[in-house]
Amino acid sequence: MANTQSLKRRIKSAKNIKQITKAMEMVAASKMRRAQSQALSSRAYARKLENTLATIAAKTNASQHPLLAPNSSGKDIIVLFSTDKSLAGSLNSNLFRGLTDYLKTNDLGLSQPEFIIVGQKARQYVFMNDYQLDADFSGVSDPVSFQAAVPIAHHLIKEYLSGNYRSVTLVYMDFVSTLVQRFRAMPLLPLANNWTNLIESLAEAVAIGSTAQYLFEPSASEILDWLIPYYIEMIIYQTLLETRASEHSARMVAMKNASDSATDIIADLTLSYNKQRQAKITNELLDNTTAALVVD
């Protein structure tokens, strides 16, 4: 009897868990569609902005801009983007595993890397590994707004121009599809490191046969002074969107898997419960039959 009651309690608990995971799956699916739409719609704009800046750099002496010129001293900073909440499947585990491999294969010139974090899980990773924390920008609102990227970008620009940072690398989970999110480490500053190949290809195209003429007003350097900081803000914003789309996608898949597992557990427990109940009924019938035969 006690075993049957225990099965009933376990079935009830599994059903309650399934209700919770199903509700979380529906909420994550709703947020996922919005986050995916934001991330995918802004990609084309970010790429076009990068090509525009690279075109200007190819037509001017872009190496004179301080955000394009490398710093010989300062910190090598990693901006680590993670989730604030748990229950996102293996998303954060894959992020931190990829970061660990990245740190092993890339010599940053430091015995201990320094981090700027965006996300509570990134904070836990940094403190758990005794890394240095330079700044914390966790608590980004949902849905992500462009204003969330502005203070991060301004901090990076200010510290790089002052010579405190030698390089800045963005580390996050890039959204590929609902089922696939990939680790990515993207160098951000100095910008010349990102644009070298693009600038060379554009300059080569211009030299081969392009007859396009560009007139910069008021001047190319003044345009770069405004456009480059805006580009950095846009890259940070796009990274936040990719991270949030990856988070909601991973959480929806994780909650769906949890709901499916709860369904399987309920089915197995119900089968065991029915078997024990049937065995009990059979034993009672046998006892009654045996008693009747003895009386006769």
C-alpha positions in Angstrom: 0.0 0.0 0.0 2.8 2.4 0.9 4.5 1.7 -2.4 1.3 2.5 -4.3 0.9 5.8 -2.4 4.5 6.7 -3.1 3.9 6.2 -6.9 0.8 8.4 -6.7 2.8 11.2 -5.0 5.6 10.9 -7.6 3.0 11.0 -10.5 1.5 14.1 -9.0 4.9 15.8 -8.6 5.8 15.0 -12.2 2.5 16.4 -13.4 3.2 19.6 -11.4 6.7 19.9 -12.9 5.3 19.4 -16.4 2.8 22.2 -15.9 5.6 24.5 -14.8 8.0 23.6 -17.6 5.2 23.8 -20.2 4.4 27.3 -19.0 8.0 28.3 -19.1 8.3 26.8 -22.6 5.4 29.0 -23.9 6.8 32.1 -22.3 10.3 31.4 -23.8 8.8 30.7 -27.2 7.0 34.1 -27.2 10.2 36.0 -26.2 12.3 33.9 -28.6 10.3 35.0 -31.6 10.7 38.7 -30.7 14.4 38.3 -29.9 15.1 36.4 -33.1 13.2 39.0 -35.1 15.3 41.8 -33.6 18.6 40.0 -34.1 18.0 39.0 -37.7 16.5 42.3 -38.8 19.5 44.4 -37.5 22.2 42.2 -39.0 21.9 43.6 -42.4 22.1 47.2 -41.1 25.2 46.4 -39.0 27.0 44.8 -42.0 26.1 47.7 -44.2 27.4 50.1 -41.6 30.7 48.2 -41.4 31.1 48.2 -45.2 30.4 52.0 -45.3 33.1 52.6 -42.7 35.5 50.3 -44.5 34.9 52.2 -47.7 35.6 55.5 -46.0 38.7 54.0 -44.5 39.9 52.8 -47.9 39.4 56.3 -49.4 41.2 58.1 -46.6 44.2 57.8 -44.3 42.1 55.9 -41.7 45.1 54.8 -39.7 45.3 58.3 -38.2 42.1 57.8 -36.3 42.8 56.8 -32.6 40.3 54.0 -32.6 41.9 52.4 -35.6 45.5 52.8 -34.3 46.8 50.1 -32.0 47.9 50.8 -28.4 51.3 49.5 -27.4 50.4 49.2 -23.7 47.3 48.6 -21.5 45.0 45.7 -20.6 43.7 43.1 -22.9 40.0 43.1 -22.1 37.4 40.4 -22.7 33.8 41.5 -22.8 31.9 38.4 -21.7 28.1 38.2 -22.6 26.0 35.6 -20.7 22.5 35.1 -19.4 21.2 36.5 -16.1 19.0 33.5 -15.4 19.4 29.8 -15.3 17.4 27.1 -17.1 18.9 27.8 -20.5 20.2 24.3 -21.2 23.8 24.0 -22.0 24.1 27.5 -23.4 26.3 29.0 -20.6 28.3 25.8 -20.3 29.2 25.9 -24.0 30.0 29.6 -23.7 32.4 29.0 -20.8 33.9 25.9 -22.3 34.6 27.8 -25.5 36.1 30.7 -23.6 38.4 28.3 -21.7 39.6 26.8 -25.0 40.0 30.3 -26.4 42.2 31.4 -23.5 44.4 28.4 -23.8 45.0 28.8 -27.6 45.3 32.6 -27.6 48.1 34.3 -25.8 46.8 37.7 -24.5 50.1 38.7 -22.9 48.6 38.4 -19.4 48.9 35.8 -16.7 45.3 36.5 -15.8 42.8 37.9 -18.3 40.6 40.8 -17.2 36.9 40.9 -17.9 34.0 43.2 -18.5 30.8 41.1 -17.9 27.3 41.4 -19.1 25.2 38.8 -17.3 25.1 37.2 -13.8 26.3 33.8 -15.1 29.4 35.6 -16.4 30.0 37.1 -13.0 29.9 33.6 -11.4 32.4 32.3 -14.0 34.8 35.2 -13.4 34.8 34.9 -9.7 34.9 31.1 -9.7 38.1 31.2 -11.8 39.6 34.1 -9.8 39.8 36.4 -12.9 40.0 40.1 -12.6 36.7 42.0 -13.1 37.1 45.4 -14.7 33.4 46.4 -15.0 29.9 44.9 -14.7 27.0 45.8 -17.0 24.6 43.1 -16.0 20.8 43.5 -15.8 20.1 44.4 -19.4 16.3 44.8 -19.9 14.2 42.5 -22.0 13.5 43.3 -24.8 16.9 44.7 -25.5 17.0 48.4 -26.3 19.8 50.3 -28.1 20.3 52.5 -25.0 21.6 49.4 -23.2 24.6 49.3 -25.5 25.5 53.0 -25.1 27.2 52.9 -21.7 29.2 49.8 -22.5 30.4 51.3 -25.8 31.3 54.6 -24.2 33.2 52.9 -21.4 35.3 50.9 -24.0 35.9 53.9 -26.1 37.0 56.1 -23.2 39.3 53.5 -21.7 40.9 52.7 -25.1 41.5 56.3 -26.0 43.1 56.9 -22.6 45.5 54.0 -23.2 44.2 51.8 -20.4 43.1 49.1 -22.9 45.4 47.6 -25.5 42.7 45.4 -27.1 39.0 44.5 -26.6 37.4 41.2 -27.6 33.7 40.4 -27.5 32.9 36.8 -26.4 29.3 35.5 -26.7 27.0 32.8 -28.1 26.1 33.7 -31.7 22.6 32.9 -32.7 22.4 30.6 -35.7 19.0 29.0 -35.4 16.6 27.9 -32.7 18.6 24.7 -32.2 22.1 26.0 -32.8 24.0 28.7 -31.0 27.8 28.9 -31.5 30.6 30.3 -29.5 32.2 33.4 -31.0 35.1 35.6 -30.0 35.2 38.8 -32.0 38.0 41.3 -31.8 36.5 44.8 -31.5 39.4 47.3 -30.7 41.5 48.4 -32.5 39.1 48.4 -35.4 41.9 48.1 -37.9 42.3 44.5 -36.9 38.7 43.8 -38.1 38.8 45.8 -41.3 42.3 44.9 -42.6 41.1 42.4 -45.2 37.9 44.3 -46.0 39.8 47.6 -46.5 42.5 45.8 -48.7 39.8 44.2 -50.9 38.0 47.6 -51.3 41.2 49.4 -52.1 42.1 46.7 -54.6 38.7 47.1 -56.3 39.2 50.8 -56.5 42.6 50.5 -58.0 41.5 47.9 -60.6 38.6 49.8 -62.2 36.3 51.7 -59.9 35.6 55.2 -61.2 33.4 56.2 -58.3 34.3 59.6 -56.8 33.6 60.4 -53.1 33.1 63.9 -51.7 33.2 64.0 -47.9 31.5 67.0 -46.1 32.6 68.4 -43.8 35.6 66.0 -44.0 36.3 62.3 -43.8 38.0 62.6 -40.4 35.0 64.4 -38.9 32.7 61.7 -40.4 34.8 59.0 -38.8 34.8 60.8 -35.5 31.0 60.5 -35.4 30.5 57.2 -37.3 33.1 55.0 -35.5 31.7 55.5 -32.0 28.2 54.8 -33.4 29.5 51.7 -35.1 30.9 50.4 -31.8 27.6 51.1 -30.2 25.8 49.2 -33.0 28.2 46.2 -32.6 27.6 46.0 -28.9 23.8 46.3 -29.5 23.9 43.5 -32.1 25.9 41.3 -29.7 23.3 41.9 -27.0 20.6 40.9 -29.5 22.5 37.7 -30.5 23.0 36.8 -26.9 19.3 37.3 -26.0 18.0 35.4 -29.0 20.4 32.5 -28.1 19.2 32.6 -24.5 15.5 32.4 -25.3 16.0 29.8 -28.0 18.1 27.6 -25.6 15.6 28.0 -22.8 12.6 27.1 -25.0 14.3 24.0 -26.2 15.4 23.1 -22.7 11.9 23.5 -21.3 10.4 21.5 -24.2 12.9 18.7 -23.4 12.0 18.9 -19.7 8.3 18.7 -20.5 8.8 15.7 -22.8 10.9 14.0 -20.1 8.2 14.6 -17.5 5.6 13.1 -19.9 7.8 10.0 -20.2 8.2 9.8 -16.5 4.5 10.1 -15.9 3.8 7.4 -18.4 6.3 5.0 -16.7 5.1 5.8 -13.2 1.5 5.3 -14.3 2.3 2.0 -15.8 4.0 0.9 -12.6 1.1 2.1 -10.5 -1.4 0.2 -12.6 0.6 -2.9 -12.5 0.8 -2.8 -8.7 -2.8 -1.9 -8.4 -3.7 -4.8 -10.7 -1.5 -7.2 -8.7 -3.2 -6.1 -5.5 -6.6 -6.7 -6.9 -5.5 -10.2 -8.2 -4.1 -11.1 -4.8 -7.4 -10.1 -3.1 -9.4 -12.2 -5.5 -7.1 -15.2 -4.9 -7.5 -14.7 -1.1 -11.3 -14.6 -1.4 -11.4 -17.6 -3.7 -9.1 -19.6 -1.4 -11.3 -18.7 1.6 -14.5 -19.7 -0.1 -13.0 -23.1 -1.0 -11.9 -23.7 2.5 -15.3 -22.9 3.8 -17.0 -25.3 1.3 
